[in-house]
C-alpha cells in the first residue's frame, strides 16, 4: 500500500487520543452507574462527538480537512458494522455520523478509531470544530497552495485549546487554496483564502462572521492579506475578541456573525488588530522549520508518467453515453497531466444523500487502494473523491463504482442534493429532509435530462439550523412545522461561488410535502423556458428575478 501523503500522527498525537479515550470510558462508566446525571454528562459527551438524537445516540467522527486513507475508511466500515447498523452518513462538515450507537459501546468505537489515528473530539460543543478544506486539495489544477497544510496547523493549535473549550457558541473554520472556492469559506465563522499578491507572496485573506442557521450572513474581510507565518497569532486574537465580547445570554445571538454584525467589521478589526499586535511576535509566530516539516507530510505522491489521452477511454466515451456523461460531470482536471480527480456520487436515484453502507465503504477503499494512491476525500457536498486517478484507469474505476451504486453521473446536477438527516433522526428538526431529497432525485433521475438542465444545486434542511445549507442552494428547501404539519419553504438564488456568494431569497408561502417535487419541476420549467446560451439556473434567476418563478410555482401548487 502506498504511504499516505498527508499528516501522520506522532507519539504525542497518539498519546493524546488514547488518553482521551480512557478518560471518556471512565465518564461513560460513571454515567451508566448513575454517578453522573445527564446534565453533568452532556458537555463531556458532546466534546467527544456523542449526541443524543430522537431514537439513539449519534457518534460524529472527525475527518480533518476531509482527507482519509483507504485503511481509515475500512476501519469506519468495520466500526459501523460492529457498533451501528452497518452504514454511515457523510456530512457537510466532512465528518461521518453513525446514528445508532449505544452509549456503552461508544468508548470501544473511539478506541477503534484511535487504532487508525482518528477520533471524534470537538465535533460538537462550543469549541473550534473540525477544520474543513477544499476536497480537491493537493490535486486541483487551479490550486495556489495546498490548504490542508494550514488546516493541519490549525487542527494542532485548536485541539483541546484550554482558552477556547467553552466559547459562547460553536466555531467553524474553512480553508481554500484555490480561486474557485470549493470550501464555502464566506459562510463560516472564519474563512481563510490563500492567494498571491502583486509581490508574488502567498498569504491569507481572513474572512469573519459568515454562517447560516437562524440568521444567515456572508462573512466580511477582516484582513485582506495576512502573512502565513502569522496565521495562528491572528486566529488567536480573533477568538479572544469573540470569547470576550460574544453573547452568552442568548443562544440565538451567540455566534461570532452576530457580534460582527452588531459592532461592525471596522470595530471588530480594530479590536482584533490590537490583540494581534500584542502577540504577533510571540510564541504563536510560526517558524519556517515548523511550516516546512508539516508541508513535507503533504508532499504530493510521486505519480508515474501517464498519457493524457487514452484510446480505451475515448472509445468508451463514444459508445457508452452514461460513461460519457460521467466523464463530463464526475471527472475533474488534475494538476499532473495524465491524471484526473474522480468524484464518487453518494446520490444514486432514490438514496439518502451522503449515506454509505459498510460494504460500500469497503468497496470505495478497495478502489482508492488500487487506483488513487490509497487516498480519499470527503466533500462538504456529501460525496467521496479519488484525488489521483490515472486517465487510463477511468473505465475500471467507473465499472467498480457501478458495482457499488456510486457511478451516478450527476455531480453538480439537480440530483446531487445536499440534505441533513432531518426529522428521521435529529431531535432539533421540524420536518423530514431525506424523503424529500429521495422524491426529487427519483423524479429527475434521467441523466440526459439532468445534463440538459445543467448545473443546479438543491440543498435541503429539516430545520432553521441549516445543516443542509439551504440558504446557499440555487434552490433551497427548508422544512418547517405549522400546527403539526410538515411544510417546506423554498428559496432561490443562494450561492457559495467565490465573488458571487449569496443568501437565497424566500419565494413565497411554504408548500406541503406532496407539492415539493411539483414546485421544483415548475422552477426548472421556468428556467428552461427563459435561459439564454450558457446560463445556469442561478444565472437565469439573477437576470429575470423571482417573479416569473413565483407566478408559475403558485399557479401549479
C-alpha positions, 0 to 999 in steps of 0.5 A: 500500500502506498504511504499516505501523503498527508499528516501522520500522527506522532507519539504525542498525537497518539498519546493524546487520543488514547488518553482521551479515550480512557478518560471518556470510558471512565465518564461513560462508566460513571454515567451508566452507574448513575454517578453522573446525571445527564446534565453533568454528562452532556458537555463531556459527551458532546466534546467527544462527538456523542449526541443524543438524537430522537431514537439513539445516540449519534457518534460524529467522527472527525475527518480533518480537512476531509482527507482519509486513507483507504485503511481509515475508511475500512476501519469506519466500515468495520466500526459501523458494522460492529457498533451501528447498523452497518452504514454511515452518513457523510456530512457537510462538515466532512465528518461521518455520523453513525446514528445508532450507537449505544452509549456503552459501546461508544468508548470501544468505537473511539478506541477503534478509531484511535487504532487508525489515528482518528477520533471524534473530539470537538465535533460538537460543543462550543469549541473550534470544530473540525477544520474543513478544506477544499476536497480537491486539495493537493490535486486541483489544477487551479490550486495556489497552495495546498490548504490542508497544510494550514488546516493541519496547523490549525487542527494542532493549535485548536485541539483541546485549546484550554482558552477556547473549550467553552466559547459562547457558541460553536466555531467553524473554520474553512480553508481554500487554496484555490480561486474557485472556492470549493470550501464555502469559506464566506459562510463560516465563522472564519474563512481563510483564502490563500492567494498571491499578491502583486509581490508574488507572496502567498498569504491569507485573506481572513474572512469573519462572521459568515454562517447560516442557521437562524440568521444567515450572513456572508462573512466580511474581510477582516484582513485582506492579506495576512502573512502565513507565518502569522496565521495562528497569532491572528486566529488567536486574537480573533477568538479572544475578541469573540470569547470576550465580547460574544453573547452568552445570554442568548443562544440565538445571538451567540455566534461570532456573525452576530457580534460582527454584525452588531459592532461592525467589521471596522470595530471588530478589526480594530479590536482584533488588530490590537490583540494581534499586535500584542502577540504577533511576535510571540510564541504563536509566530510560526517558524519556517522549520515548523511550516516546512516539516508539516508541508513535507507530510503533504508532499504530493505522491510521486505519480508515474508518467501517464498519457493524457489521452487514452484510446480505451477511454475515448472509445468508451466515451463514444459508445457508452453515453452514461460513461460519457456523461460521467466523464463530463460531470464526475471527472475533474482536471488534475494538476499532473497531466495524465491524471484526473480527480474522480468524484464518487456520487453518494446520490444514486436515484432514490438514496439518502444523500451522503449515506454509505453502507459498510460494504460500500465503504469497503468497496470505495477503499478497495478502489482508492487502494488500487487506483488513487494512491490509497487516498480519499476525500470527503466533500462538504457536498456529501460525496467521496473523491479519488484525488489521483486517478490515472486517465487510463484507469477511468473505465475500471474505476467507473465499472467498480463504482457501478458495482457499488451504486456510486457511478451516478453521473450527476455531480453538480446536477439537480440530483446531487442534493445536499440534505441533513438527516432531518426529522428521521433522526435529529431531535432539533428538526421540524420536518423530514429532509431525506424523503424529500431529497429521495422524491426529487432525485427519483423524479429527475433521475434521467441523466440526459435530462439532468445534463440538459438542465445543467448545473443546479444545486438543491440543498435541503434542511429539516430545520432553521439550523441549516445543516443542509445549507439551504440558504446557499442552494440555487434552490433551497428547501427548508422544512418547517412545522405549522400546527403539526404539519410538515411544510417546506419553504423554498428559496432561490438564488443562494450561492457559495461561488467565490465573488458571487456568494449569496443568501437565497431569497424566500419565494413565497408561502411554504408548500406541503410535502406532496407539492415539493417535487411539483414546485421544483419541476415548475422552477426548472420549467421556468428556467428552461423556458427563459435561459439564454446560451450558457446560463445556469439556473442561478444565472437565469434567476439573477437576470429575470428575478423571482417573479416569473418563478413565483407566478408559475410555482403558485399557479401549479401548487 
